[in-house]
Amino acid sequence: MTETIHVLGFSGSLRKGSYNTGLLKEAARLLPDEMTFETFDLQPIPFYNADVDEQGVPDAVENFKERIAAADALLIATPEYNYSVTGVLKNAIDWASRPPKDTPLAGKPAAIMGAGGIYGTVRSQLHLRQIFLFTGTHVMPKADVHVMRSWEKFDPEGNLTDEETRERIAQLLIALRDWTLRLKAGA
């Protein structure tokens, strides 16, 4: 019997018809048999404020950190805003990284994908990798998904219509499964 890998996915976009949230919906449909998947909505997470943190971690943040801790791996869908990740995504990571010695992000396997404009999300994915250096999150070195000209690959409801992108997401999920198992085995 093969070990089941539980993946937590979250999108750096709050938009109702978000292409990046659409990527996560498609990932849920394309899962290999050995994987389970849940998504987390970042909308309820408040702006990070150390004063608030000292008074007690907000429930939405505590829930996010618990979901990260319970997951075997992460799948992050990031848009690109101003050559970087969104404030929503960075804020959620900032909360999850506190306190640094107890962050559930440390040692967690992760994969990144993103839907964007003419260049896809190349720069935001690189910036996200840089952010995860601090948290000790083990982002896969290869098999990321960059969806260029997203408006041509999704319908008005945010559903993926492009078969090539679908295949790349399926390959990413298999690579994430293998990456997670390899890290769990200590390889």
Backbone as CSV, one residue per row, in Angstrom:
resi,resn,N_x,N_y,N_z,CA_x,CA_y,CA_z,C_x,C_y,C_z
1,MET,0.839,-1.187,0.000,0.000,0.000,0.000,0.878,1.242,0.000
2,THR,0.543,2.210,-0.818,1.315,3.443,-0.897,0.794,4.450,0.120
3,GLU,1.703,5.274,0.598,1.341,6.314,1.547,0.537,7.408,0.849
4,THR,-0.530,7.870,1.502,-1.337,8.962,0.968,-0.723,10.285,1.398
5,ILE,-0.597,11.195,0.450,-0.050,12.536,0.693,-1.204,13.528,0.712
6,HIS,-1.343,14.250,1.829,-2.394,15.266,1.943,-1.801,16.635,1.611
7,VAL,-2.401,17.307,0.643,-1.904,18.598,0.160,-2.862,19.715,0.557
8,LEU,-2.300,20.799,1.057,-3.058,22.019,1.326,-2.736,23.026,0.230
9,GLY,-3.758,23.510,-0.445,-3.562,24.498,-1.491,-4.140,25.836,-1.082
10,PHE,-3.464,26.909,-1.485,-4.027,28.238,-1.279,-3.575,29.164,-2.390
11,SER,-4.445,30.123,-2.673,-4.237,31.061,-3.769,-3.927,32.442,-3.220
12,GLY,-3.022,33.133,-3.885,-2.679,34.492,-3.505,-3.641,35.526,-4.063
13,SER,-4.756,35.090,-4.611,-5.753,36.011,-5.169,-7.073,35.851,-4.445
14,LEU,-7.748,36.958,-4.194,-9.057,36.937,-3.552,-10.192,37.131,-4.559
15,ARG,-9.871,37.415,-5.805,-10.876,37.712,-6.828,-11.781,36.504,-7.049
16,LYS,-13.078,36.762,-7.171,-14.066,35.698,-7.340,-13.729,34.779,-8.520
17,GLY,-13.405,35.324,-9.676,-13.081,34.524,-10.853,-11.593,34.349,-11.045
18,SER,-10.843,34.279,-9.972,-9.387,34.207,-10.012,-8.885,33.031,-10.837
19,TYR,-7.961,33.320,-11.739,-7.324,32.259,-12.515,-6.505,31.349,-11.606
20,ASN,-5.879,31.926,-10.595,-5.051,31.124,-9.691,-5.895,30.212,-8.819
21,THR,-7.031,30.682,-8.377,-7.957,29.812,-7.665,-8.478,28.743,-8.617
22,GLY,-8.652,29.100,-9.886,-9.033,28.126,-10.911,-7.990,27.034,-11.078
23,LEU,-6.712,27.391,-10.972,-5.648,26.379,-11.037,-5.785,25.378,-9.889
24,LEU,-6.114,25.869,-8.701,-6.289,24.973,-7.559,-7.497,24.060,-7.751
25,LYS,-8.585,24.609,-8.296,-9.760,23.773,-8.566,-9.411,22.661,-9.549
26,GLU,-8.624,23.008,-10.549,-8.215,22.002,-11.524,-7.292,20.972,-10.885
27,ALA,-6.389,21.412,-10.010,-5.497,20.477,-9.313,-6.310,19.464,-8.504
28,ALA,-7.379,19.914,-7.865,-8.222,19.002,-7.085,-8.835,17.920,-7.969
29,ARG,-9.114,18.241,-9.229,-9.693,17.260,-10.167,-8.643,16.312,-10.739
30,LEU,-7.377,16.732,-10.737,-6.319,15.961,-11.399,-5.447,15.151,-10.443
31,LEU,-5.801,15.087,-9.196,-4.967,14.414,-8.195,-4.672,12.959,-8.536
32,PRO,-3.426,12.547,-8.354,-3.122,11.113,-8.440,-3.855,10.381,-7.300
33,ASP,-4.026,9.081,-7.439,-4.753,8.296,-6.435,-4.162,8.415,-5.031
34,GLU,-2.883,8.606,-4.937,-2.205,8.616,-3.637,-2.232,9.976,-2.953
35,MET,-3.077,10.891,-3.426,-3.106,12.229,-2.843,-4.525,12.641,-2.474
36,THR,-4.614,13.447,-1.399,-5.849,14.131,-1.047,-5.547,15.623,-1.067
37,PHE,-6.594,16.436,-1.168,-6.383,17.869,-1.377,-7.467,18.672,-0.683
38,GLU,-7.056,19.762,-0.062,-7.994,20.741,0.475,-7.454,22.131,0.169
39,THR,-8.348,23.087,0.064,-7.920,24.466,-0.153,-8.225,25.294,1.086
40,PHE,-7.465,26.355,1.228,-7.671,27.298,2.324,-7.849,28.677,1.722
41,ASP,-8.902,29.369,2.132,-9.193,30.721,1.669,-8.467,31.719,2.576
42,LEU,-7.589,32.523,1.993,-6.805,33.478,2.779,-7.584,34.739,3.160
43,GLN,-8.775,34.929,2.627,-9.548,36.154,2.854,-9.728,36.531,4.328
44,PRO,-10.042,35.604,5.232,-10.281,35.985,6.633,-9.029,36.372,7.421
45,ILE,-7.856,36.161,6.876,-6.627,36.459,7.627,-6.405,37.976,7.661
46,PRO,-6.311,38.557,8.867,-6.110,40.008,8.966,-4.673,40.397,8.606
47,PHE,-4.447,41.695,8.402,-3.092,42.176,8.173,-2.233,41.851,9.384
48,TYR,-0.983,41.438,9.126,-0.098,41.116,10.237,0.195,42.372,11.051
49,ASN,0.111,42.218,12.368,0.402,43.297,13.295,0.958,42.633,14.551
50,ALA,2.190,42.948,14.899,2.826,42.318,16.059,2.047,42.581,17.346
51,ASP,1.382,43.745,17.451,0.571,44.034,18.640,-0.590,43.055,18.748
52,VAL,-1.246,42.790,17.627,-2.349,41.820,17.610,-1.807,40.430,17.949
53,ASP,-0.674,40.079,17.364,-0.043,38.784,17.602,0.242,38.592,19.091
54,GLU,0.722,39.619,19.765,1.035,39.533,21.200,-0.219,39.336,22.043
55,GLN,-1.353,39.876,21.582,-2.613,39.744,22.327,-3.251,38.377,22.128
56,GLY,-2.815,37.672,21.124,-3.371,36.351,20.835,-3.580,36.199,19.345
57,VAL,-3.170,35.072,18.823,-3.262,34.820,17.389,-4.736,34.763,16.986
58,PRO,-5.147,35.529,15.962,-6.544,35.484,15.505,-6.941,34.074,15.068
59,ASP,-8.212,33.748,15.231,-8.712,32.408,14.908,-8.394,31.992,13.476
60,ALA,-8.572,32.903,12.510,-8.313,32.567,11.105,-6.849,32.190,10.896
61,VAL,-5.961,32.873,11.589,-4.531,32.583,11.483,-4.217,31.250,12.142
62,GLU,-4.787,31.022,13.306,-4.562,29.749,14.003,-5.045,28.585,13.147
63,ASN,-6.197,28.745,12.509,-6.731,27.723,11.626,-5.789,27.475,10.450
64,PHE,-5.278,28.545,9.856,-4.334,28.436,8.740,-3.084,27.667,9.168
65,LYS,-2.526,28.026,10.299,-1.321,27.355,10.787,-1.590,25.877,11.094
66,GLU,-2.754,25.584,11.642,-3.115,24.186,11.918,-3.258,23.388,10.634
67,ARG,-3.861,23.990,9.606,-4.039,23.301,8.320,-2.680,23.042,7.665
68,ILE,-1.760,24.009,7.766,-0.405,23.808,7.232,0.269,22.656,7.973
69,ALA,0.185,22.669,9.292,0.827,21.626,10.096,0.259,20.247,9.767
70,ALA,-1.031,20.159,9.506,-1.679,18.873,9.231,-1.380,18.353,7.824
71,ALA,-0.997,19.236,6.928,-0.728,18.840,5.537,0.653,18.211,5.408
72,ASP,0.764,17.298,4.449,2.071,16.723,4.126,2.847,17.630,3.187
73,ALA,2.109,18.430,2.391,2.741,19.299,1.395,1.819,20.469,1.099
74,LEU,2.399,21.500,0.479,1.652,22.702,0.096,1.674,22.867,-1.413
75,LEU,0.583,23.411,-1.957,0.504,23.794,-3.361,0.001,25.226,-3.385
76,ILE,0.850,26.134,-3.827,0.534,27.558,-3.812,0.351,28.060,-5.227
77,ALA,-0.767,28.747,-5.447,-1.047,29.377,-6.735,-0.882,30.877,-6.540
78,THR,0.114,31.448,-7.209,0.407,32.857,-7.002,0.243,33.685,-8.267
79,PRO,-0.537,34.769,-8.168,-0.527,35.744,-9.255,0.771,36.543,-9.182
80,GLU,0.931,37.475,-10.086,2.087,38.374,-10.034,1.584,39.802,-10.043
81,TYR,1.898,40.523,-8.977,1.554,41.939,-8.874,2.862,42.708,-8.735
82,ASN,3.116,43.640,-9.606,4.305,44.495,-9.516,5.600,43.690,-9.376
83,TYR,5.724,42.646,-10.193,6.904,41.771,-10.227,7.079,40.936,-8.966
84,SER,6.038,40.754,-8.174,6.181,40.039,-6.909,4.895,39.291,-6.572
85,VAL,4.885,38.690,-5.388,3.694,38.027,-4.875,2.704,39.085,-4.406
86,THR,1.474,38.670,-4.239,0.454,39.604,-3.760,0.648,39.888,-2.275
87,GLY,0.119,41.014,-1.846,0.141,41.344,-0.424,-0.610,40.310,0.397
88,VAL,-1.695,39.788,-0.144,-2.503,38.759,0.529,-1.650,37.531,0.832
89,LEU,-0.908,37.068,-0.154,-0.083,35.879,0.019,1.073,36.143,0.978
90,LYS,1.754,37.245,0.806,2.885,37.578,1.690,2.416,37.726,3.130
91,ASN,1.258,38.364,3.323,0.704,38.549,4.659,0.415,37.199,5.324
92,ALA,-0.183,36.275,4.588,-0.499,34.957,5.144,0.783,34.225,5.546
93,ILE,1.800,34.321,4.705,3.083,33.681,5.022,3.714,34.343,6.236
94,ASP,3.616,35.675,6.320,4.156,36.371,7.491,3.512,35.858,8.778
95,TRP,2.186,35.717,8.788,1.503,35.187,9.967,1.958,33.759,10.255
96,ALA,1.989,32.918,9.227,2.335,31.504,9.428,3.780,31.323,9.876
97,SER,4.626,32.297,9.600,6.045,32.187,9.952,6.344,32.625,11.384
98,ARG,5.322,33.057,12.118,5.517,33.550,13.479,5.067,32.517,14.494
99,PRO,5.784,32.299,15.567,7.183,32.672,15.732,8.074,31.773,14.871
100,PRO,9.188,32.312,14.405,10.040,31.561,13.475,10.472,30.180,13.971
101,LYS,10.692,30.026,15.262,11.140,28.727,15.780,10.027,27.681,15.797
102,ASP,8.766,28.106,15.652,7.641,27.174,15.699,6.777,27.202,14.438
103,THR,7.290,27.749,13.355,6.463,27.851,12.156,6.158,26.486,11.544
104,PRO,4.898,26.251,11.162,4.575,24.983,10.491,5.115,24.930,9.061
105,LEU,5.654,26.041,8.582,6.231,26.088,7.234,7.610,25.432,7.174
106,ALA,8.287,25.339,8.314,9.646,24.787,8.345,9.648,23.322,7.935
107,GLY,10.435,23.015,6.921,10.578,21.651,6.447,9.421,21.136,5.610
108,LYS,8.421,21.974,5.357,7.234,21.535,4.611,7.542,21.502,3.121
109,PRO,7.292,20.387,2.429,7.442,20.334,0.972,6.396,21.237,0.316
110,ALA,6.772,21.879,-0.787,5.842,22.795,-1.466,6.106,22.822,-2.963
111,ALA,5.042,23.127,-3.679,5.114,23.353,-5.123,4.411,24.678,-5.406
112,ILE,4.853,25.333,-6.466,4.309,26.635,-6.837,3.786,26.571,-8.266
113,MET,2.658,27.223,-8.470,2.149,27.423,-9.821,1.511,28.798,-9.858
114,GLY,1.300,29.305,-11.065,0.693,30.625,-11.145,0.198,30.952,-12.532
115,ALA,-0.862,31.734,-12.559,-1.465,32.195,-13.805,-1.363,33.708,-13.837
116,GLY,-0.877,34.230,-14.961,-0.699,35.673,-15.049,-0.783,36.176,-16.466
117,GLY,-0.016,37.207,-16.737,-0.063,37.906,-18.013,0.898,37.346,-19.053
118,ILE,1.523,38.231,-19.781,2.383,37.840,-20.890,3.566,36.988,-20.428
119,TYR,4.098,37.262,-19.254,5.233,36.503,-18.734,4.813,35.449,-17.711
120,GLY,3.523,35.203,-17.576,3.066,34.265,-16.564,3.331,34.832,-15.184
121,THR,3.919,34.036,-14.335,4.211,34.487,-12.968,5.659,34.145,-12.589
122,VAL,6.533,34.257,-13.554,7.934,33.895,-13.347,8.546,34.679,-12.185
123,ARG,8.349,35.982,-12.179,8.990,36.809,-11.139,8.369,36.580,-9.765
124,SER,7.064,36.445,-9.697,6.443,36.217,-8.388,6.848,34.849,-7.826
125,GLN,6.972,33.856,-8.706,7.392,32.540,-8.223,8.824,32.575,-7.700
126,LEU,9.690,33.305,-8.376,11.067,33.444,-7.876,11.091,34.165,-6.536
127,HIS,10.274,35.212,-6.410,10.221,35.955,-5.152,9.660,35.072,-4.035
128,LEU,8.646,34.251,-4.345,8.085,33.344,-3.341,9.134,32.337,-2.884
129,ARG,9.928,31.841,-3.808,11.021,30.934,-3.432,11.987,31.621,-2.461
130,GLN,12.271,32.890,-2.719,13.165,33.651,-1.847,12.555,33.800,-0.447
131,ILE,11.273,34.087,-0.368,10.585,34.212,0.917,10.666,32.898,1.685
132,PHE,10.475,31.788,0.980,10.495,30.486,1.633,11.882,30.051,2.089
133,LEU,12.929,30.714,1.637,14.261,30.437,2.187,14.286,30.728,3.679
134,PHE,13.657,31.828,4.082,13.642,32.202,5.498,12.849,31.203,6.332
135,THR,11.722,30.731,5.805,10.864,29.837,6.588,11.348,28.389,6.578
136,GLY,12.301,28.078,5.710,12.795,26.715,5.615,11.829,25.787,4.907
137,THR,10.956,26.342,4.088,10.006,25.551,3.315,10.738,24.966,2.115
138,HIS,10.548,23.675,1.860,11.279,22.974,0.807,10.507,23.013,-0.514
139,VAL,10.698,24.088,-1.263,10.029,24.243,-2.549,10.734,23.371,-3.585
140,MET,9.933,22.624,-4.359,10.520,21.783,-5.405,11.348,22.647,-6.352
141,PRO,12.531,22.180,-6.728,13.369,22.972,-7.618,12.879,23.015,-9.064
142,LYS,12.098,22.040,-9.475,11.616,21.961,-10.868,10.135,21.638,-10.881
143,ALA,9.582,21.640,-12.067,8.190,21.276,-12.328,7.211,22.311,-11.795
144,ASP,7.534,23.581,-11.972,6.562,24.609,-11.629,5.691,24.889,-12.855
145,VAL,4.576,25.554,-12.643,3.626,25.839,-13.718,3.486,27.341,-13.853
146,HIS,3.820,27.849,-15.039,3.672,29.272,-15.363,2.638,29.385,-16.480
147,VAL,1.466,29.915,-16.171,0.416,30.057,-17.178,0.464,31.485,-17.720
148,MET,0.872,31.592,-18.984,0.946,32.894,-19.645,-0.363,33.184,-20.372
149,ARG,-0.700,34.475,-20.448,-1.912,34.912,-21.141,-3.131,34.160,-20.610
150,SER,-3.286,34.210,-19.312,-4.314,33.435,-18.613,-5.717,33.666,-19.157
151,TRP,-6.010,34.872,-19.549,-7.348,35.209,-20.043,-7.747,34.371,-21.247
152,GLU,-6.766,33.766,-21.917,-7.054,32.908,-23.063,-7.270,31.450,-22.653
153,LYS,-6.998,31.110,-21.397,-6.995,29.710,-20.978,-8.052,29.378,-19.930
154,PHE,-8.880,30.339,-19.600,-9.944,30.146,-18.615,-11.252,30.691,-19.172
155,ASP,-12.348,30.088,-18.739,-13.660,30.630,-19.130,-14.033,31.763,-18.168
156,PRO,-15.128,32.470,-18.403,-15.501,33.607,-17.545,-15.737,33.249,-16.068
157,GLU,-16.008,31.984,-15.770,-16.223,31.562,-14.385,-14.918,31.143,-13.696
158,GLY,-13.796,31.229,-14.390,-12.511,30.878,-13.789,-12.138,29.419,-13.935
159,ASN,-12.803,28.695,-14.831,-12.486,27.284,-15.066,-11.438,27.154,-16.169
160,LEU,-10.449,26.324,-15.933,-9.389,26.096,-16.905,-9.941,25.382,-18.135
161,THR,-9.589,25.886,-19.306,-10.045,25.276,-20.562,-8.885,24.782,-21.421
162,ASP,-7.663,24.982,-20.983,-6.479,24.664,-21.777,-5.913,23.292,-21.404
163,GLU,-5.884,22.386,-22.370,-5.444,21.010,-22.120,-3.957,20.923,-21.781
164,GLU,-3.115,21.723,-22.423,-1.672,21.703,-22.132,-1.405,22.106,-20.685
165,THR,-2.102,23.124,-20.204,-1.945,23.549,-18.806,-2.435,22.457,-17.867
166,ARG,-3.513,21.815,-18.214,-4.049,20.709,-17.417,-2.982,19.610,-17.262
167,GLU,-2.315,19.278,-18.356,-1.273,18.249,-18.327,-0.098,18.681,-17.448
168,ARG,0.271,19.952,-17.520,1.383,20.447,-16.688,1.024,20.404,-15.205
169,ILE,-0.227,20.698,-14.877,-0.667,20.611,-13.478,-0.609,19.158,-13.010
170,ALA,-1.062,18.230,-13.845,-1.010,16.814,-13.491,0.433,16.371,-13.240
171,GLN,1.361,16.810,-14.079,2.781,16.478,-13.890,3.324,17.099,-12.605
172,LEU,2.900,18.333,-12.315,3.322,19.012,-11.087,2.869,18.232,-9.855
173,LEU,1.649,17.729,-9.878,1.129,16.971,-8.735,1.896,15.672,-8.521
174,ILE,2.234,14.989,-9.592,3.033,13.767,-9.479,4.414,14.096,-8.918
175,ALA,5.011,15.182,-9.409,6.325,15.599,-8.908,6.250,15.994,-7.435
176,LEU,5.160,16.661,-7.027,4.999,17.042,-5.621,4.845,15.799,-4.743
177,ARG,4.097,14.820,-5.217,3.954,13.564,-4.468,5.325,12.914,-4.266
178,ASP,6.091,12.802,-5.354,7.409,12.166,-5.281,8.369,12.970,-4.408
179,TRP,8.344,14.288,-4.521,9.190,15.180,-3.726,8.877,15.016,-2.234
180,THR,7.599,14.969,-1.906,7.178,14.832,-0.511,7.623,13.490,0.062
181,LEU,7.422,12.419,-0.698,7.844,11.098,-0.230,9.362,11.027,-0.052
182,ARG,10.090,11.644,-0.976,11.555,11.643,-0.884,12.017,12.400,0.369
183,LEU,11.401,13.553,0.643,11.787,14.318,1.832,11.397,13.577,3.114
184,LYS,10.247,12.915,3.109,9.836,12.139,4.286,10.800,10.991,4.559
185,ALA,11.345,10.413,3.496,12.285,9.298,3.637,13.685,9.769,4.027
186,GLY,13.879,11.080,4.039,15.178,11.632,4.404,16.207,11.588,3.306
187,ALA,15.757,11.448,2.061,16.686,11.376,0.935,17.199,12.735,0.542
